[in-house]
Every structure is written in C-alpha cells, then in structure tokens.
C-alpha cells in the first residue's frame, strides 16, 4: 500500500451478489474509529472495489460488530436490501452468534445461563448495574484444564450488549483469559473467538451456517479445540 502499511489479505468464507462472510482478524477494528487504524469494513470495501473494478464509492452494509481484540466470523451486506433484511434479523434475534472462550478457573456446572443488567459507561467500559439493559447468554463447558486452572466454554449470545461476554464472565468470577480490561493483570491476547454464525440468507431464504477454528496460538493451545468445531 502507498501509505507504507502492510497489505492485509482477507479470509473470505463465502461470497455472492448479496452478502460477504469473512473472518475478522484479531486486533483489527470492525469499523473505523478516532484512532484511524485499519478496519475491516474499509478492507472489505477495498476488496470489492478492486475485484469488480467498481468506480466511485462501494456500498457495504455493516450488520454487526466484534470487539477489536476479538477475531471471528462477520457477515457484511453488498446491497442496501440485504443490509435491511439482515439488520431486521439482528433485531429479531434470528442471527445466532456462537463464541469459544477460555476463562479463568474451573466451572463446575456443565452448562448454564447468565442474566445480568449491563450499563455502558462514558469511559468505554461496561458494568453490571440495576439501571442497565438486560443481558443474557447461555454457556456450555467443553473441556477443563485443571493443571492450568482454566475452562473452555461455548457461548450462545442471546443479547448484544457492549462487552457482554467479557463483563458477565468477569462478574461471575470467571474472567476471560487475556482480557486486559475486565480480567486479571494479563497482557496476553484475549481468548475469545466468534467461531460460528447462523442466519437466513436475505434473498434466497436459505439457512446459512459458518464455522471456523480460532488460531492455534496462546491459550488456544491449552485445549483440543478442534474436537468441538466440526
């Protein structure tokens, strides 16, 4: 690239005339912010512009986001009609998002549900507070590493609150490994990955399901993650 930044190749999981499903790299913004750092939305627009040699501005609809340090699957819309229909699915909780996380401590229950009220603060953090919005997630323990005192969990997000998974697990005494904001004094990469996404195709109405493994680095090497993602 002319500005000296390293060119980043996007991992495209699926593409047609209406949608684009990609893997968001770890530590890349979902969309631009005041840091002016590279973001996935800009990269996707650049990819479409170059691939199809489109003049002028390229339309790409941002349907949902992932926190900057979190990698995983995202869907973008290539038309305004697709964006509208996918956004409606988000509002109606028809887009299903599943995450893998490694948390501190051994969770004794095999599965459970967290229901808390989360309030987003002006400083960019979120907290559990009575005047917050209802946040709900289901979790299932996939594997326990007693030697390292960690648990590998699968999470089904039922609401989309700011930093929800990180805040709720921290509040329930199992902060995510590598969570520099809500966890322990841990300066490593956060062990949270959006590994599965399910939605209805905006035009064909076909059920779309995508899965991807987190990278085999850091905390992910402490578990046999591939056993749980088919």
Buried (B, 14 or more C-beta within 10 A) or exposed (E): EEEEEEEEEBEEBEBEEBBBBBBBBBBBBBEEEEEEEBBBBBBBBBBBBEEEEEEEEBEBBBBBBBBBBBBBBBBBBBBEEBBEBBBEBBEEEEBBBBBBBBBBBBBEEEEBEBEBBBBBEEEEBBBBEEEBBEBBBBBBBBBBBEEBEBBBBBBBBBEBBBBBBBBBBBBBEBBBBBBBBBBEEBEEBBBBBBBBBBBBBBBEEEEBEBBBEBBEEBBBEBBEBEEBBE
